[in-house]
Amino acid sequence: MPLEIPSSVAFGMSFVHPVLMWVLLALSGYGLYLGIKAKKLRTATTAEERKPLIQGQFAQRHLKIGKIILAVMVLGTLGGMAVTYLNNGKLFVGPHLLVGLGMTTLVAIAASLTTAMQKGNLVARKVHVGLNMTVLTLFLWQAFTGLQIVQKILQPQA
């Protein structure tokens, strides 16, 4: 039984998740950029290559943005599910929901590898990169399916 929420509030709540996810997609792209710069610093061979990269503090910024991405991903996933349930009295179990839950899991696993990477574990680093590239690819697909869901919300109910 759906919770009785004023229709204007329920309608507005339906757009918090999509907007948050588009922000998260942009943050993920920025995280990728910072990760690439951090790798350039790690693999730089000369002092003149390293100096501007050290000043950019890319590794520290990558770690910080990763923490934000993890938090927003978990909150956005749970928030999207909560709003769907509140507005409809049920969740629509389909590819968008299942892939979103999978992505959240992959981001959590990728984040859990941080300590091993900081200790120089190359396998952990490669798994971290692989998981996050998978998440970013799935995220692009999710953006497309999410737009389809938003269009359904915006269509007048017959």
Contact map, one row per residue, 1 for C-alpha under 8 A:
11100000000000000000000000000000000000000000000000000000000000000000000000000000000000001000000000000000000000000000000000000000000000000000000000000000000000
11110000000000000000000000000000000000000000000000000000000000000000000000000000000011111100000000000000000000000000000000000000000000000000000000000000000000
11111000000000000000000000000000000000000000000000000000000000000000000000000000000001101000000000000000000000000000000000000000000000000000000000000000000000
01111100000000000000000000000000000000000000000000000000000000000000000000000000000000000000000000000000000000000000000000000000000000000000000000000000000000
00111110110000000000000000000000000000000000000000000000000000000000000000000000000000100000000000000000000000000000000000000000000000000000000000000000000000
00011111110000000000000000000000000000000000000000000000000000000000000000000000000000000000000000000000000000000000000000000000000000000000000000000000000000
00001111111000000000000000000000000000000000000000000000000000000000000000000000000000000000000000000000000000000000000000000000000000000000000000000000000000
00000111111100000000000000000000000000000000000000000000000000000000000000000000000000000000000000000000000000000000000000000000000000000000000000000000000000
00001111111110000000000000000000000000000000000000000000000000000000000000000000000000000000000000000000000000000000000000000000000000000000000000000000000000
00001111111111000000000000000000000000000000000000000000000000000000000000000000001000100000000000000000000000000000000000000000000000000000000000000000000000
00000011111111100000000000000000000000000000000000000000000000000000000000000000000000000000000000000000000000000000000000000000000000000000000000000000000000
00000001111111110000000000000000000000000000000000000000000000000000000000000000000000000000000000000000000000000000000000000000000000000000000000000000000000
00000000111111111000000000000000000000000000000000000000000000000000000000000000001000000000000000000000000000000000000000000000000000000000000000000000000000
00000000011111111100000000000000000000000000000000000000000000000000000000000001001100000000000000000000000000000000000000000000000000000000000000000000100000
00000000001111111110000000000000000000000000000000000000000000000000000000000000000000000000000000000000000000000000000000000000000000000000000000000100000000
00000000000111111111000000000000000000000000000000000000000000000000000000000001000000000000000000000000000000000000000000000000000000000000000000000000000000
00000000000011111111100000000000000000000000000000000000000000000000000000011011000000000000000000000000000000000000000000000000000000000000000000000000000000
00000000000001111111110000000000000000000000000000000000000000000000000000000000000000000000000000000000000000000000000000000000000000000000000001000100000000
00000000000000111111111000000000000000000000000000000000000000000000000000000000000000000000000000000000000000000000000000000000000000000000000000000000000000
00000000000000011111111100000000000000000000000000000000000000000000000100010000000000000000000000000000000000000000000000000000000000000000000000000000000000
00000000000000001111111110000000000000000000000000000000000000000000000010010000000000000000000000000000000000000000000000000000000000000000001000000000000000
00000000000000000111111111000000000000000000000000000000000000000000000000000000000000000000000000000000000000000000000000000000000000000000001000000000000000
00000000000000000011111111100000000000000000000000000000000000000000000000000000000000000000000000000000000000000000000000000000000000000000000000000000000000
00000000000000000001111111110000000000000000000000000000000000000000100110000000000000000000000000000000000000000000000000000000000000000000000000000000000000
00000000000000000000111111111000000000000000000000000000000000000000000000000000000000000000000000000000000000000000000000000000000000010011000000000000000000
00000000000000000000011111111100000000000000000000000000000000000000000000000000000000000000000000000000000000000000000000000000000000000000000000000000000000
00000000000000000000001111111110000000000000000000000000000000001000100000000000000000000000000000000000000000000000000000000000000000000000000000000000000000
00000000000000000000000111111111000000000000000000000000000000000000100000000000000000000000000000000000000000000000000000000000000000010000000000000000000000
00000000000000000000000011111111100000000000000000000000000000000000000000000000000000000000000000000000000000000000000000000000000000010000000000000000000000
00000000000000000000000001111111110000000000000000000000000000000000000000000000000000000000000000000000000000000000000000000000000000000000000000000000000000
00000000000000000000000000111111111000000000000000000000000001001100000000000000000000000000000000000000000000000000000000000000000000000000000000000000000000
00000000000000000000000000011111111100000000000000000000000000000000000000000000000000000000000000000000000000000000000000000000000000000000000000000000000000
00000000000000000000000000001111111110000000000000000000000000000000000000000000000000000000000000000000000000000000000000000000000000000000000000000000000000
00000000000000000000000000000111111111000000000000000000011011000000000000000000000000000000000000000000000000000000000000000000000000000000000000000000000000
00000000000000000000000000000011111111100000000000000000011001000000000000000000000000000000000000000000000000000000000000000000000000000000000000000000000000
00000000000000000000000000000001111111110000000000000000000000000000000000000000000000000000000000000000000000000000000000000000000000000000000000000000000000
00000000000000000000000000000000111111111000000000001000011000000000000000000000000000000000000000000000000000000000000000000000000000000000000000000000000000
00000000000000000000000000000000011111111100000000001000011001000000000000000000000000000000000000000000000000000000000000000000000000000000000000000000000000
00000000000000000000000000000000001111111110000000000000000000000000000000000000000000000000000000000000000000000000000000000000000000000000000000000000000000
00000000000000000000000000000000000111111111000000001000000000000000000000000000000000000000000000000000000000000000000000000000000000000000000000000000000000
00000000000000000000000000000000000011111111000011001100000000000000000000000000000000000000000000000000000000000000000000000000000000000000000000000000000000
00000000000000000000000000000000000001111111000000000000000000000000000000000000000000000000000000000000000000000000000000000000000000000000000000000000000000
00000000000000000000000000000000000000111111100000000000000000000000000000000000000000000000000000000000000000000000000000000000000000000000000000000000000000
00000000000000000000000000000000000000011111111011000000000000000000000000000000000000000000000000000000000000000000000000000000000000000000000000000000000000
00000000000000000000000000000000000000000011111011000000000000000000000000000000000000000000000000000000000000000000000000000000000000000000000000000000000000
00000000000000000000000000000000000000000001111111000000000000000000000000000000000000000000000000000000000000000000000000000000000000000000000000000000000000
00000000000000000000000000000000000000000001111111100000000000000000000000000000000000000000000000000000000000000000000000000000000000000000000000000000000000
00000000000000000000000000000000000000000000011111110000000000000000000000000000000000000000000000000000000000000000000000000000000000000000000000000000000000
00000000000000000000000000000000000000001001111111111000000000000000000000000000000000000000000000000000000000000000000000000000000000000000000000000000000000
00000000000000000000000000000000000000001001111111111100000000000000000000000000000000000000000000000000000000000000000000000000000000000000000000000000000000
00000000000000000000000000000000000000000000001111111110000000000000000000000000000000000000000000000000000000000000000000000000000000000000000000000000000000
00000000000000000000000000000000000000000000000111111111000000000000000000000000000000000000000000000000000000000000000000000000000000000000000000000000000000
00000000000000000000000000000000000011011000000011111111110000000000000000000000000000000000000000000000000000000000000000000000000000000000000000000000000000
00000000000000000000000000000000000000001000000001111111110000000000000000000000000000000000000000000000000000000000000000000000000000000000000000000000000000
00000000000000000000000000000000000000000000000000111111100000000000000000000000000000000000000000000000000000000000000000000000000000000000000000000000000000
00000000000000000000000000000000000000000000000000011111110000000000000000000000000000000000000000000000000000000000000000000000000000000000000000000000000000
00000000000000000000000000000000000000000000000000001111111110000000000000000000000000000000000000000000000000000000000000000000000000000000000000000000000000
00000000000000000000000000000000011011000000000000001101111111000000000000000000000000000000000000000000000000000000000000000000000000000000000000000000000000
00000000000000000000000000000000011011000000000000000000111111100000000000000000000000000000000000000000000000000000000000000000000000000000000000000000000000
00000000000000000000000000000000000000000000000000000000111111110000000000000000000000000000000000000000000000000000000000000000000000000000000000000000000000
00000000000000000000000000000000010000000000000000000000111111111000000000000000000000000000000000000000000000000000000000000000000000000000000000000000000000
00000000000000000000000000000010011001000000000000000000011111111100000000000000000000000000000000000000000000000000000000000000000000000000000000000000000000
00000000000000000000000000000000000000000000000000000000001111111110000000000000000000000000000000000000000000000000000000000000000000000000000000000000000000
00000000000000000000000000000000000000000000000000000000000111111111000000000000000000000000000000000000000000000000000000000000000000000000000000000000000000
00000000000000000000000000100010000000000000000000000000000011111111100000000000000000000000000000000000000000000000000000000000000000000000000000000000000000
00000000000000000000000000000010000000000000000000000000000001111111110000000000000000000000000000000000000000100000000000000000000000000000000000000000000000
00000000000000000000000000000000000000000000000000000000000000111111111000000000000000000000000000000000000000100000000000000000000000000000000000000000000000
00000000000000000000000000000000000000000000000000000000000000011111111100000000000000000000000000000000000000000000000000000000000000000000000000000000000000
00000000000000000000000100110000000000000000000000000000000000001111111110000000000000000000000000000000000000000000000000000000000000000000000000000000000000
00000000000000000000000000000000000000000000000000000000000000000111111111000000000000000000000000000001001100100000000000000000000000000000000000000000000000
00000000000000000000000000000000000000000000000000000000000000000011111111100000000000000000000000000000000000000000000000000000000000000000000000000000000000
00000000000000000001000100000000000000000000000000000000000000000001111111110000000000000000000000000000000000000000000000000000000000000000000000000000000000
00000000000000000000100100000000000000000000000000000000000000000000111111111000000000000000000000000001001000000000000000000000000000000000000000000000000000
00000000000000000000000000000000000000000000000000000000000000000000011111111100000000000000000000000001000000000000000000000000000000000000000000000000000000
00000000000000000000000000000000000000000000000000000000000000000000001111111110000000000000000000000000000000000000000000000000000000000000000000000000000000
00000000000000001001100000000000000000000000000000000000000000000000000111111111000000000000000000000000000000000000000000000000000000000000000000000000000000
00000000000000001000000000000000000000000000000000000000000000000000000011111111100000000000000000011001000000000000000000000000000000000000000000000000000000
00000000000000000000000000000000000000000000000000000000000000000000000001111111110000000000000000000000000000000000000000000000000000000000000000000000000000
00000000000000001000000000000000000000000000000000000000000000000000000000111111111000000000000000000000000000000000000000000000000000000000000000000000000000
00000000000001011000000000000000000000000000000000000000000000000000000000011111111100000000000000000000000000000000000000000000000000000000000000000000000000
00000000000000000000000000000000000000000000000000000000000000000000000000001111111110000010000000000000000000000000000000000000000000000000000000000000000000
00000000000000000000000000000000000000000000000000000000000000000000000000000111111111000000000000000000000000000000000000000000000000000000000000000000000000
00000000010011000000000000000000000000000000000000000000000000000000000000000011111111100000000000000000000000000000000000000000000000000000000000000000000000
00000000000001000000000000000000000000000000000000000000000000000000000000000001111111111111000000000000000000000000000000000000000000000000000000000000000000
01000000000000000000000000000000000000000000000000000000000000000000000000000000111111111110000000000000000000000000000000000000000000000000000000000000000000
01100000000000000000000000000000000000000000000000000000000000000000000000000000011111111100000000000000000000000000000000000000000000000000000000000000000000
01101000010000000000000000000000000000000000000000000000000000000000000000000000001111111000000000000000000000000000000000000000000000000000000000000000000000
01000000000000000000000000000000000000000000000000000000000000000000000000000000000111111110000000000000000000000000000000000000000000000000000000000000000000
11100000000000000000000000000000000000000000000000000000000000000000000000000000000111111110000000000000000000000000000000000000000000000000000000000000000000
01000000000000000000000000000000000000000000000000000000000000000000000000000000000111011111000000000000000000000000000000000000000000000000000000000000000000
00000000000000000000000000000000000000000000000000000000000000000000000000000000100110011111100000000000000000000000000000000000000000000000000000000000000000
00000000000000000000000000000000000000000000000000000000000000000000000000000000000100000111110010000000000000000000000000000000000000000000000000000000000000
00000000000000000000000000000000000000000000000000000000000000000000000000000000000000000011111111000000000000000000000000000000000000000000000000000000000000
00000000000000000000000000000000000000000000000000000000000000000000000000000000000000000001111111000000000000000000000000000000000000000000000000000000000000
00000000000000000000000000000000000000000000000000000000000000000000000000000000000000000000111111100000000000000000000000000000000000000000000000000000000000
00000000000000000000000000000000000000000000000000000000000000000000000000000000000000000000111111110000000000000000000000000000000000000000010011000000000000
00000000000000000000000000000000000000000000000000000000000000000000000000000000000000000001111111111000000000000000000000000000000000000000000000000000000000
00000000000000000000000000000000000000000000000000000000000000000000000000000000000000000000111111111100000000000000000000000000000000000000000000000000000000
00000000000000000000000000000000000000000000000000000000000000000000000000000000000000000000001111111110000000000000000000000000000000000100010000000000000000
00000000000000000000000000000000000000000000000000000000000000000000000000001000000000000000000111111111000000000000000000000000000000000000010000000000000000
00000000000000000000000000000000000000000000000000000000000000000000000000001000000000000000000011111111100000000000000000000000000000000000000000000000000000
00000000000000000000000000000000000000000000000000000000000000000000000000000000000000000000000001111111110000000000000000000000000000000000000000000000000000
00000000000000000000000000000000000000000000000000000000000000000000000000000000000000000000000000111111111000000000000000000000000000100110000000000000000000
00000000000000000000000000000000000000000000000000000000000000000000010011001000000000000000000000011111111100000000000000000000000000000000000000000000000000
00000000000000000000000000000000000000000000000000000000000000000000000000000000000000000000000000001111111110000000000000000000000000000000000000000000000000
00000000000000000000000000000000000000000000000000000000000000000000000000000000000000000000000000000111111111000000000000000000001100100000000000000000000000
00000000000000000000000000000000000000000000000000000000000000000000010010000000000000000000000000000011111111100000000000000000001100100000000000000000000000
00000000000000000000000000000000000000000000000000000000000000000000010000000000000000000000000000000001111111110000000000000000000000000000000000000000000000
00000000000000000000000000000000000000000000000000000000000000000000000000000000000000000000000000000000111111111000000000000000000000000000000000000000000000
00000000000000000000000000000000000000000000000000000000000000000000000000000000000000000000000000000000011111111100000000000011101100000000000000000000000000
00000000000000000000000000000000000000000000000000000000000000000110010000000000000000000000000000000000001111111100000000000001000000000000000000000000000000
00000000000000000000000000000000000000000000000000000000000000000000000000000000000000000000000000000000000111111110000000000000000000000000000000000000000000
00000000000000000000000000000000000000000000000000000000000000000000000000000000000000000000000000000000000011111111100000011001000000000000000000000000000000
00000000000000000000000000000000000000000000000000000000000000000000000000000000000000000000000000000000000001111111110000000000000000000000000000000000000000
00000000000000000000000000000000000000000000000000000000000000000000000000000000000000000000000000000000000000011111111000000000000000000000000000000000000000
00000000000000000000000000000000000000000000000000000000000000000000000000000000000000000000000000000000000000001111111110011000000000000000000000000000000000
00000000000000000000000000000000000000000000000000000000000000000000000000000000000000000000000000000000000000001111111111011000000000000000000000000000000000
00000000000000000000000000000000000000000000000000000000000000000000000000000000000000000000000000000000000000000111111110000000000000000000000000000000000000
00000000000000000000000000000000000000000000000000000000000000000000000000000000000000000000000000000000000000000011111110000000000000000000000000000000000000
00000000000000000000000000000000000000000000000000000000000000000000000000000000000000000000000000000000000000000001111111000000000000000000000000000000000000
00000000000000000000000000000000000000000000000000000000000000000000000000000000000000000000000000000000000000000001111111111000000000000000000000000000000000
00000000000000000000000000000000000000000000000000000000000000000000000000000000000000000000000000000000000000000000100111111100000000000000000000000000000000
00000000000000000000000000000000000000000000000000000000000000000000000000000000000000000000000000000000000000000000000011111110000000000000000000000000000000
00000000000000000000000000000000000000000000000000000000000000000000000000000000000000000000000000000000000000001001100011111111000000000000000000000000000000
00000000000000000000000000000000000000000000000000000000000000000000000000000000000000000000000000000000000000001001100011111111100000000000000000000000000000
00000000000000000000000000000000000000000000000000000000000000000000000000000000000000000000000000000000000000000000000001111111110000000000000000000000000000
00000000000000000000000000000000000000000000000000000000000000000000000000000000000000000000000000000000000001000000000000111111111000000000000000000000000000
00000000000000000000000000000000000000000000000000000000000000000000000000000000000000000000000000000000000001101000000000011111111100000000000000000000000000
00000000000000000000000000000000000000000000000000000000000000000000000000000000000000000000000000000000000001000000000000001111111110000000000000000000000000
00000000000000000000000000000000000000000000000000000000000000000000000000000000000000000000000000000000000000000000000000000111111111000000000000000000000000
00000000000000000000000000000000000000000000000000000000000000000000000000000000000000000000000000000000011001000000000000000011111111100000000000000000000000
00000000000000000000000000000000000000000000000000000000000000000000000000000000000000000000000000000000011001000000000000000001111111110000000000000000000000
00000000000000000000000000000000000000000000000000000000000000000000000000000000000000000000000000000000000000000000000000000000111111111000000000000000000000
00000000000000000000000000000000000000000000000000000000000000000000000000000000000000000000000000000000000000000000000000000000011111111100000000000000000000
00000000000000000000000000000000000000000000000000000000000000000000000000000000000000000000000000000010011000000000000000000000001111111110000000000000000000
00000000000000000000000010011000000000000000000000000000000000000000000000000000000000000000000000000000000000000000000000000000000111111111000000000000000000
00000000000000000000000000000000000000000000000000000000000000000000000000000000000000000000000000000000000000000000000000000000000011111111100000000000000000
00000000000000000000000000000000000000000000000000000000000000000000000000000000000000000000000000100010000000000000000000000000000001111111110000000000000000
00000000000000000000000010000000000000000000000000000000000000000000000000000000000000000000000000000010000000000000000000000000000000111111111000000000000000
00000000000000000000000010000000000000000000000000000000000000000000000000000000000000000000000000000000000000000000000000000000000000011111111100000000000000
00000000000000000000000000000000000000000000000000000000000000000000000000000000000000000000000000000000000000000000000000000000000000001111111110000000000000
00000000000000000000000000000000000000000000000000000000000000000000000000000000000000000000000100110000000000000000000000000000000000000111111111000000000000
00000000000000000000110000000000000000000000000000000000000000000000000000000000000000000000000000000000000000000000000000000000000000000011111111100000000000
00000000000000000000000000000000000000000000000000000000000000000000000000000000000000000000000000000000000000000000000000000000000000000001111111110000000000
00000000000000000000000000000000000000000000000000000000000000000000000000000000000000000000000100000000000000000000000000000000000000000000111111111000000000
00000000000000000100000000000000000000000000000000000000000000000000000000000000000000000000000100000000000000000000000000000000000000000000011111111100000000
00000000000000000000000000000000000000000000000000000000000000000000000000000000000000000000000000000000000000000000000000000000000000000000001111111110000000
00000000000000000000000000000000000000000000000000000000000000000000000000000000000000000000000000000000000000000000000000000000000000000000000111111111000000
00000000000000000000000000000000000000000000000000000000000000000000000000000000000000000000000000000000000000000000000000000000000000000000000011111111100000
00000000000000100100000000000000000000000000000000000000000000000000000000000000000000000000000000000000000000000000000000000000000000000000000001111111110000
00000000000000000000000000000000000000000000000000000000000000000000000000000000000000000000000000000000000000000000000000000000000000000000000000111111111000
00000000000000000000000000000000000000000000000000000000000000000000000000000000000000000000000000000000000000000000000000000000000000000000000000011111111000
00000000000001000000000000000000000000000000000000000000000000000000000000000000000000000000000000000000000000000000000000000000000000000000000000001111111100
00000000000000000000000000000000000000000000000000000000000000000000000000000000000000000000000000000000000000000000000000000000000000000000000000000111111100
00000000000000000000000000000000000000000000000000000000000000000000000000000000000000000000000000000000000000000000000000000000000000000000000000000011111110
00000000000000000000000000000000000000000000000000000000000000000000000000000000000000000000000000000000000000000000000000000000000000000000000000000000111111
00000000000000000000000000000000000000000000000000000000000000000000000000000000000000000000000000000000000000000000000000000000000000000000000000000000001111
00000000000000000000000000000000000000000000000000000000000000000000000000000000000000000000000000000000000000000000000000000000000000000000000000000000000111
